[in-house]
Amino acid sequence: MADDDGASSIPNSIPPHPSDSSLQKKHASVIERLANRNQTRLENSITRRSESDSSSSSTSSFLVRFSDSKRAIESDLAQCRLTPPEPSQVRSHLDGISASISDLEKLVAETSYSLPSYEVRASLKSISELKQSLEDLNSELLPKKKFSFKNKGTKKDTKSESKDLGLGNAGSMLTNKQQQPSYIARDSPGIRDKDGEVLVKNFKGSDVGEFTISGLSSCEVKLIGSVRALFIHKLRNCKVYTGPVMGSILIDDVEGCTFAMASHQIRIHNAKNSDFYLRVRSRPIIEDSSSVRFAPYCVSYEGIEEDLKDASLGEETGNWENVDDFRWLRAVQSPNWSILAEGERIDTVKISSTEG
């Protein structure tokens, strides 16, 4: 029975239904997830904008330096043509301009990893034009002795040339097909003119500078340890597996081959139907090549990690797939190269240190 005023029989509040509490928790969880997602998107947007601004700033800085240096060289060329120096000073003037062009090449090489591909191609094309202008000027001022950027002849010149085997020299191949790579006929130590052999070299504990692999057919080459520069020419149906190269690798005229190599700079000229497993500090360069495929480095031997670290190649940069085709100047992907599908890649090549 109810009290006289009926108050005691009426509850002060209605307890929430269990299902209402569950809905509130779900609603709160959804709100939290949405808030976290928005925060993540905001942070990613800020990061991308910062990276874009940094890249843009780096490119702008390079373009200013490159343009200033290019104008200075063009001015020197023009001044030399309008007011030729004394005969006894002609050579020193030309050498000074040549050194300035080499410095410009070095600038491109050192910053190429952070530049858009089209900026690299345009810069190297400009350098090639400067070289041609210097050669023309040399023909005018010293007609009896042809000037060349290719250092040949003396031992000293060969050493000098080996220091400039990087990205910059690719510019000389960009517009003048008659200028063949200077490493084709080298007298450096190497492996030459073999057919159907397994060839192993162990450079551990030695101090090898340039090494040449040339004129091989159906051979397998394994190089253990490091060299400073590697030159490869005229290989057919070969396999080449190398340890780290501390400078540049230059490849010309290969077909039906497989290469696994690590280097700071890699230039590939006139390659067909070949696969390249690379670790490289700058973008690989191809020219006059077709049906070439790329994948990450896959060589292993005892002590290779230490060798890679000593050559400043200890970390994978991902540049193996950032290929520049100097004969393909359109904005779309070059049809001359592709990424090698994972299912078609070879397994890690393990080289025994006792083989050499």
Secondary structure, 3 states (H helix, E strand, C coil): CCCCCCCCCCCCCCCCCHHHHHHHHHHHHHHHHHHHHHHHHHHHHHHHHHHHHHHHHHHHHHHHHHHHHHHHHHHHHHHHHHCCCCHHHHHHHHHHHHHHHHHHHHHHHHHHHHCCHHHHHHHHHHHHHHHHHHHHHHHHHCCCCCCCCCCCCCHHHHHHHHCCCCHHHHHHHHHCCCCCCCCCCCCCCEEECCECCEEEEECCCCCCCEEEEEEEECCEEEEECCECEEEEEEEECCEEEEEEEEEEEEEEEEECCEEEEEEEEEEEEEEEEEEEEEEECCCCEEECCEEEEEEECCEECCCHHHHHHHCCCCCCCCHHHCCEECCCCCCCCCCCEEECCHHHCCCCEECCCCCC
